[in-house]
Amino acid sequence: MKYLFLLSFILMGCGQWRPKAPAKDQKFFKVEWAKNLDPYYMSGNLPIGLGAPRIFQDLVYMGSIKGVMTAYDLETGRVIWDADEKTELGGPVEFFKDHVAYGGLNGRLFVRHYLTGKLKYAIDLGGPIESAPFFFNDRLTVYLRGHQVVHLDAETGKILWAYKRAVPVTTTLQRTTKPLMVGNKLIVGFADGYLGALSSQEGLLLWETKLVDQAKFIDVDLNPILVGGMIVTGSSSGELKAVNPDTGAISRSYGVSVIAHPILKNQQLVLGTNDGEVMLMGMDGEILKRVKVSKQPVSAVGWFKESIVAASFDGKMRVVDPLTMTVMDEFAMGYDYSAVFSDLVIHEDYMAVYSSRNRLYLFH
């Protein structure tokens, strides 16, 4: 399903773009600063932004399709440092100690000092890197597009082990997610419809469970989260499910399909559905509250200033009161066919958002 929406965005890019000025009477969405990171392109060759920013130590980090990683001052948007990596940067950064790690579509992993941008090391991993590396216990885990998981020593870049999975024969989105560490297991969703657990020490497959049984677009591409001791994840073409981290057994199916990564807040699941709804769900699967905010699927949800923010494929973000489930305000991202295919990144009183039209917004 997500593939069809991405394809529609690309096809619609053949038309003429009509910039729209953001509304000036916003009550909730207050733009602190914004950056246009759109590369030069010819008509009909629309570059779609799928990446996401990250915030660390009062800096906002964003990699661009043009291949430049930039660290911006959180309050002013002033460039602190940038680095031209000469490869499209499609995934967010990960932080460890005094460094940031991120990868490019050429398969190269970069590790730089978070404040100066000085390169610590770079290493070729052999496949496009489209998701954020994962840091845990002095190790970096990188999920490559070619269905490979690589585990490295974070300080040196030495490869400790690698797991490679066969490429599925069905049509998939070939997207990757950020792994989740549960005990000594790395929980990873795969493009063949399976969720798997790898041992963190050797990279051995401990268990695998098929979550989706469709003909195509079966990628388990929702970032897994831990809810009540169970792993909650799924695919946009199937239902959200809860899985036992010890055995891989499916303990519950939630009966909803989502594209947006689910989040857990106040012991409730905050969901954005493929039907354009924002939903609060109990950990037992009971739907507590719901409201329809768009005719298009909700692509991202976040919790900002004690409210729910939902971005949808109609190019708008809306803020929902979690008590009354009413829409209090909305923000149009300024260009036809804009959307958010990544995360809404929340840090204290700030929210960073990257649109498919390669605009970086910092809200305060």
Sequence and secondary structure as in RCSB ss.txt:
>XXXX:A:sequence
MKYLFLLSFILMGCGQWRPKAPAKDQKFFKVEWAKNLDPYYMSGNLPIGLGAPRIFQDLVYMGSIKGVMTAYDLE
TGRVIWDADEKTELGGPVEFFKDHVAYGGLNGRLFVRHYLTGKLKYAIDLGGPIESAPFFFNDRLTVYLRGHQVV
HLDAETGKILWAYKRAVPVTTTLQRTTKPLMVGNKLIVGFADGYLGALSSQEGLLLWETKLVDQAKFIDVDLNPI
LVGGMIVTGSSSGELKAVNPDTGAISRSYGVSVIAHPILKNQQLVLGTNDGEVMLMGMDGEILKRVKVSKQPVSA
VGWFKESIVAASFDGKMRVVDPLTMTVMDEFAMGYDYSAVFSDLVIHEDYMAVYSSRNRLYLFH
>XXXX:A:secstr
 HHHHHHHHHHHTTS        S  SS  EEEEEE      TT         EEETTEEEEE TTSEEEEEETT
T  EEEEEE SS   S  EEETTEEEEE TTSEEEEEETTT  EEEEEE SS B S  EEETTEEEEEETTTEEE
EEETTT  EEEEEE    SSB        EEETTEEEEE TTSEEEEEETTT  EEEEEE   SSB     S  E
EETTEEEE  TTS  EEE TTT  EEEE S  BSS  EEETTEEEEEBTTSEEEEEETTS EEEEEE  SS EEE
EEEETTEEEEEETTSEEEEE TTT  EEEEEE SSTT    S  EEETTEEEEE TTSEEEEE 
